[in-house]
């Protein structure tokens, strides 16, 4: 099967800064310095000459040109034009201190709340902007016709995997979530053609998720990766790649922003699957809601 992620062209649909952020781990150290300057302040980068940007990044003009090509630009002039356009359309937070989603030293709680709220909302918006509808459609089709769906995720991504499994189960899809890598691997070994295996990893470098998808793919199952970085290792073992656009910062590794972005994609897939058979999904949701109704508190407290 052919991987359906669109790496080189993804900046056309989701914004250049999101595109560069997603590719950052795959860049060379020198290119990463350029990328961080560009992501931190697109408007400032757009005003700089190639010499100025290279100096600020402590690298060479040749590296800046390599960076341009790595992110899908023909050269520096095109990058400057795209950065200027990006800066013009970006909406800044009401509080000028809320910058980049990082929590600066000495921040008061009000600033922390504003920063987190802005970053979380931005993660959802930018994820939706860059999400490839065609790839989503292919994944929905695969899940809708699957005999069985296995979903994998470790740590914070495991919560999202569990949520997706529960959603699919409620509309009558045979879905499983395995938090332990040993049981996940044994389950993946029993998958076959017509089944779907989905691995969720923000970084795309979680060995557990990569190994499980590799096992499932070897058995003939359709594999899906949900990650923030389109060139990460998990994409090498995935037939379909879906990406988020969350930025984890100093105090927020495994932060809610990445999980909200993942949950946004999961909800899109779930609704897409449910919409394939509305009557069946509606009936299943009603039956499952009725089953747990006796366990809800009746009446209202005074």
C-alpha positions in Angstrom: 0.0 0.0 0.0 1.1 3.6 -0.6 1.4 6.0 2.2 -1.1 8.8 1.7 0.5 11.6 3.7 1.2 14.8 1.8 4.5 16.1 3.2 5.8 18.5 0.6 2.5 20.2 -0.2 1.0 20.3 3.3 1.9 23.9 3.8 -0.7 24.9 1.1 -3.7 23.8 3.2 -2.6 24.3 6.8 -0.3 27.3 7.0 3.4 27.5 6.6 4.3 27.8 10.3 2.3 24.6 11.1 4.1 22.9 8.3 7.6 24.0 9.4 6.8 23.0 13.0 5.8 19.6 12.0 9.0 19.1 10.0 11.4 20.6 12.6 12.6 17.3 14.1 13.6 16.0 10.7 15.8 19.0 9.9 19.5 19.2 10.5 20.6 21.1 13.7 21.6 24.2 11.7 18.3 24.1 9.8 16.4 23.7 13.1 18.0 27.0 14.3 16.6 28.7 11.2 13.2 27.1 11.7 12.9 28.2 15.3 13.5 31.8 14.3 10.9 31.6 11.6 8.3 29.9 13.8 8.9 32.3 16.7 8.3 35.4 14.7 7.3 35.0 11.0 6.9 38.8 10.5 10.4 39.5 11.7 11.9 36.7 9.6 10.0 38.0 6.5 11.7 41.4 6.9 15.2 39.9 7.1 17.6 39.4 4.2 19.0 36.0 3.8 22.3 37.2 5.3 20.5 38.6 8.3 18.6 35.4 8.9 21.7 33.3 8.6 23.6 35.5 11.0 20.7 35.4 13.6 20.6 31.6 13.3 24.4 31.3 13.6 24.7 29.5 10.3 25.4 30.1 6.6 23.3 31.4 3.7 23.7 28.0 2.1 22.0 26.4 5.1 19.1 28.9 4.8 18.6 27.8 1.2 18.7 24.2 2.2 16.1 24.9 4.9 13.9 26.6 2.2 14.0 23.5 0.1 13.5 21.1 3.0 10.2 22.8 3.8 9.0 22.9 0.1 10.1 26.3 -1.0 12.0 27.0 -4.2 14.2 29.5 -2.5 14.5 32.3 0.0 12.4 34.9 -1.9 9.4 32.5 -2.0 9.9 31.8 1.8 9.8 35.6 2.6 6.6 36.1 0.6 4.9 33.1 2.3 6.1 34.3 5.7 4.8 37.8 5.1 1.4 36.4 4.1 1.4 34.1 7.1 2.2 36.9 9.5 -0.6 39.0 8.0 -3.3 36.3 8.6 -2.2 35.3 12.0 -4.4 36.4 14.9 -2.5 37.5 17.9 -3.9 36.8 21.4 -5.5 39.7 23.3 -2.8 39.6 25.9 0.5 40.5 24.2 2.4 38.5 26.9 0.8 35.2 25.6 3.5 34.3 23.0 4.3 30.9 21.5 2.5 29.0 24.2 5.5 28.9 26.5 5.2 29.9 30.2 7.8 32.6 30.9 9.6 32.8 34.3 7.6 34.9 36.8 4.3 34.5 35.0 1.3 35.0 37.3 -1.6 32.6 37.3 -3.8 34.9 35.1 -1.1 34.8 32.4 -0.7 31.0 32.7 -4.4 30.6 32.2 -4.5 32.9 29.2 -1.5 31.2 27.6 -2.8 27.7 28.1 -6.3 28.6 26.8 -4.9 30.3 23.8 -2.5 27.5 23.0 -5.1 24.8 23.3 -7.6 26.6 21.1 -4.8 27.4 18.6 -3.9 23.7 18.5 -7.4 22.6 17.6 -7.8 25.4 15.0 -4.5 24.7 13.3 -5.1 20.9 13.4 -8.4 21.4 11.6 -6.8 23.7 9.0 -4.1 21.3 8.0 -6.0 18.0 8.3 -6.2 16.3 4.9 -9.8 15.5 4.2 -8.9 13.0 1.5 -6.8 10.9 3.9 -9.5 11.2 6.5 -12.0 9.8 4.0 -9.7 6.8 3.2 -9.3 6.1 6.9 -13.0 6.3 7.6 -13.6 3.9 4.7 -11.1 1.5 6.0 -12.5 1.6 9.6 -16.1 1.3 8.3 -15.3 -1.9 6.4 -12.9 -3.4 9.0 -13.6 -6.7 10.6 -11.6 -5.5 13.6 -9.9 -2.3 14.7 -6.9 -2.2 17.1 -5.9 1.1 18.5 -2.5 1.7 20.2 -1.1 4.6 22.2 1.3 5.0 25.1 1.3 7.6 27.9 -0.9 10.7 27.1 -1.7 9.3 23.6 -3.1 6.2 25.4 -6.0 8.3 26.8 -6.9 9.3 23.2 -6.6 5.7 22.0 -8.9 4.5 24.8 -11.4 7.3 24.0 -11.5 6.3 20.3 -12.0 2.7 21.1 -14.9 3.5 23.4 -16.5 5.7 20.8 -16.2 3.1 18.1 -17.5 0.4 20.4 -20.6 2.4 21.2 -21.7 2.4 17.6 -21.1 -1.3 17.2 -17.6 -1.4 15.7 -15.4 -4.2 17.0 -12.5 -2.2 18.4 -9.8 -2.9 21.0 -7.3 -0.7 22.9 -4.2 -2.3 24.5 -2.2 -0.1 26.9 0.4 -2.9 27.4 2.9 -3.3 24.5 3.1 -7.1 25.0 -0.7 -7.6 24.6 -0.7 -5.1 21.8 1.9 -7.0 19.9 0.2 -10.3 20.4 -3.1 -8.7 19.2 -1.4 -7.2 16.2 0.1 -10.6 15.3 -3.5 -11.9 14.9 -4.7 -9.1 12.6 -5.0 -9.7 8.8 -6.3 -8.3 5.6 -9.5 -6.3 6.2 -8.5 -5.3 9.7 -7.2 -1.8 10.8 -4.4 -0.9 13.2 -4.1 2.7 14.4 -1.1 4.0 16.3 -1.3 7.3 18.1 2.0 9.1 19.0 2.5 12.8 19.3 6.2 12.6 18.6 5.9 9.7 16.2 9.0 8.2 17.9 7.3 6.0 20.6 8.9 2.6 20.0 5.8 0.7 21.3 3.5 2.3 18.7 6.0 1.9 15.9 6.6 -1.8 16.7 2.9 -2.6 16.9 2.1 -1.0 13.6 5.0 -2.7 12.0 3.7 -6.1 13.3 0.1 -5.3 12.1 1.3 -4.2 8.7 3.4 -7.4 8.2 0.2 -9.4 8.8 -1.7 -7.5 6.1 -3.7 -5.1 8.2 -4.3 -1.5 7.0 -2.2 0.8 9.3 -2.9 4.3 10.3 -0.6 6.8 12.2 -1.8 9.9 14.0 1.2 12.1 14.9 2.3 15.7 15.0 5.4 15.1 12.8 4.9 13.9 9.2 8.4 12.6 8.8 8.6 10.8 12.1 9.4 7.0 12.3 5.8 5.9 12.8 4.9 7.2 9.4 7.3 4.7 7.8 5.0 1.8 8.9 1.7 3.5 8.2 -0.4 3.2 5.0 -2.3 6.4 6.0 -0.9 9.3 8.0 -3.0 11.9 9.8 -1.3 14.9 11.5 -2.0 17.3 14.3 -0.6 20.8 14.8 0.1 21.1 18.5 3.2 22.7 20.0 4.6 21.3 23.3 6.7 23.7 25.3 9.0 23.8 28.3 6.5 23.0 31.0 4.0 21.2 28.8 5.4 18.0 27.3 2.5 15.7 26.9 0.3 18.7 27.4 -3.5 19.0 26.9 -2.9 20.8 23.6 -1.5 17.7 21.9 -4.3 15.6 23.3 -7.0 18.1 22.3 -5.5 18.1 18.8 -5.5 14.3 18.7 -9.1 14.2 20.0 -10.1 16.6 17.3 -8.9 14.2 14.6 -10.4 11.2 16.5 -13.8 12.9 16.6 -13.7 13.7 12.9 -13.0 10.0 12.2 -15.7 8.8 14.6 -18.4 11.1 13.2 -17.3 10.1 9.7 -17.7 6.4 10.5 -21.0 7.0 12.2 -22.3 8.9 9.2 -21.7 6.0 7.0 -24.6 4.2 8.7 -26.6 6.8 10.6 -29.5 4.5 11.5 -27.3 1.8 12.9 -25.1 4.3 14.8 -28.1 6.2 16.2 -29.7 2.9 17.4 -26.4 1.8 19.0 -25.9 5.1 20.8 -29.5 5.0 22.1 -29.2 1.4 23.3 -25.8 2.0 25.1 -27.1 5.2 26.7 -30.2 3.3 28.0 -27.9 0.6 29.4 -26.1 3.0 31.7 -29.1 5.1 32.6 -29.9 3.2 35.9 -26.4 4.2 37.1 -27.2 8.0 36.9 -28.4 9.9 39.9 -32.1 10.6 39.6 -33.6 14.0 40.4 -31.8 17.2 41.4 -30.2 18.2 44.7 -31.7 21.1 46.5 
